[in-house]
C-alpha cells in the first residue's frame, strides 16, 4: 500500500454561506459572508465573488465590521483566533489568539456548555497577539447566536435561553432576568428564538416559537418591565433586525417572507414574499439603503430599502441529495439536487451557482409533512445532449407516483428542454438507470423493482411533418423474476451488465442476447461498474457481504476479491483508476486502485468520520503531470465526495496549493481593477510597473488605511532629524521602515 501526506483532504467550493448573518460594507458596495474556513467578499452590484480572506484553519463562525475603521473586518473561528482584515485588499492585519487549546472549553456530561465571554483585544504593533484578559458574562446561554444581541452601542447585551431573557449591563456588571411561562392560555409556545435591540431606544425585540414578536421596555427595573406583542408569522420567528435609524423592525421565518414592521405603529407592516428558502438571518447596511437575507437554500438576497430585490448570491444548495453527483459534459458543472423539484448546475472552478433546471414544474409548498414530488434519479449521456430524470412521490408502493422524463439540450437557449414524458415506464420504483457510452447511438436503460429492466431509444415521429424524435421502449429484459439492483454499460457500450440480487447478467445491446451470468460471490450486488481504457475487460462489483470483486470478462472468471465494506465505488472515466470508499470503525477510508492490480495505488485513512455515498471524478483543465506514484491518479481528474453532513470535500496536493496561493495573491493585487479587454492589453505593462515600484520604494505604495497613525509617524520622523548624544544622525528612511515593520 502507498500512503503519503502530500495529499490532504480540503474543503472545496460550495461551503455554506448562510451559517452566520452576512454583513454589508458602510458604502453598500460589498457583502461579506462566512464560507467554511474563508470569508468571501461579493459585489452588491454585480453579485460576483471578488476574493476571499484566507488564513483560518477551521470553520469561521462570525464576522463583524471594525467600528474604528469601516474598511476592516473582524472574523472569529473554531481554530481559536480572532483575525483583523483589510477586506478591500484582502490583507491580514492582525491575529488575536483567544483560545490556545481546547482546555478553555467547559465540558459537562459529554455536552458542550456554551458561555458568553468578554474578551479584551490588546493593542500591539505585533501581528500575532495573545488575548489574556477575558471574563465570563454568563455560563448558560443558547447555542443559537441569534439569541444574543448588543444594545445602545454596547452599553448592555441581551441574551435568551429557553423561556428566560437576560440583560447584562457592562458598567453596572449586573444582570436582569425575565421569564415567560411555557404556554399561555391558548397553548402557544413561548420559547425564545431570536433577539434584536433597538439602536437608540431601550427596547428589545424577541421572536418566539409560536411566531409572535414581543417588544420589551423598562427592563432596567425588574418589577416595572412591560412588553407588547405583535403577530404575523404562523411558525417560529428565525431572525429579527432593526434598521439603523430604528424606524422599522425586520423579521423572517419559514414562510420565506420578509416582514417590515413600522416601529411605534403595531399594525403597519410591509411584505416581500417568495424569496426562496426559509429566512435564517437579516442584516442591514449602516446607511439603511440595503438589506440582506440569508436563506436555508444557501442563498443570500440583496434587497433595496424600497423592498425591491436587486441581487441574489446563490451558493451550493445542500439539502437532501437523492441523485448521484454528476458532471455536465458540456459545461463541466457539478449537477445534483438543488431546491425542491430542481437540479442545480454549479461551477466548481468559479465556485458559483450557474442555474437551476425545473424538473417537477410544480409550485413547491413549504409545509412540513406534505408529500410532494422529488427528483430521485438523473443521468447525462456521454455528449451532454440528453438528460434523463426520474421524479416520484409517495413513500409506500401503493401510493407511489413517478415519471421518467427525457430532456434535450437546446443550443439556442443553452439549456435543457423537456422532450418526452413517460408516465408508465415501470410498474414499480426505478432504482437504477444509465446511458450508453457510445457517441454513435444513444440508449437509456432503466431498472426497477418490478423485476424488469428496459432499454429506451429514439424513434422518428410519423404523425408529424417535423423531423422530431421521441423516446420509446426498445427492449424489456428480466431474469427469473428477480429484482434488478444495478445496471452499467461497458466503456465501448458493447456490453450491458445488469445485476439481479446475487447474480450479474451480461447482455449484448445489439442483439439483446444474454451472453453469460456471474454468480460466484455471496451477497446482493450493491454497486457495479466496468473498468476503463486498458482495464475495460474487467467488471467490478460490491456486495452486502462486504466483498469487493473483480471479474475478467474474457475468461468469465473471478480475477480477485477482497473483504472490505465499500460504501461507494467510483470509476474515473478518464483513466483506469477506481476509487473505493470504505466505512469502518466510525470513519471512512479511501482506496484508489486499478482493476488489473489488486495492490492499491493510494490509500488515505480516516478521510472523514461519516459514510460517503456520493462521489464524482471531475476532469482537469490542465493536467498535473505529477511523477510521484501516490499522486499520479490525480493527474487527469480530481475526486470530489459528499459526506452525510453535506460537506463537499476533495483531495489537494502541495503543488496545487502553491499554484492556487500564487493565483490568489495575484487576484488580491488586481481585484480593484475591472477585467476588461483594455486591461488585458495593458496588464503586462502594469505588472512590470508594479515590479519597478516595489523595487524602489515599496512602503510608499502601502494603502493609507493600514498604516500607523500619522501622529506616530510624524513624531518619529521629526525625532530622526535630531542629533543624538553620539553626534551621529539617524537615517530617516531606515527608521520609518523599522516603525512600519513593528
PyMOL commands that set and color helices and strands:
alter all, ss='L'
color gray80, all
select helices_A, chain A and resi 102-104+145-147+152-154+397-399+533-535+632-634+654-670+677-701+704-706+710-719+732-741
alter helices_A, ss='H'
color red, helices_A
select strands_A, chain A and resi 7-11+23-24+30-35+38-43+49-54+60-66+69-77+81-86+91-97+107-108+111-112+116-119+128-130+134-138+148-151+156-161+164-169+174-179+192-197+203-208+212-217+226-231+237-242+248-253+258-262+269-272+279-284+290-295+299-304+309-314+326-327+334-337+342-347+352-358+374-380+386-393+401-410+415-422+430-435+444-448+453-460+469-477+484-489+496-500+503-508+513-518+525-530+538-543+547-552+557-563+566-571+577-584+587-594+597-608+612-619+637-643+648-653
alter strands_A, ss='S'
color yellow, strands_A
deselect
rebuild
show_as cartoon
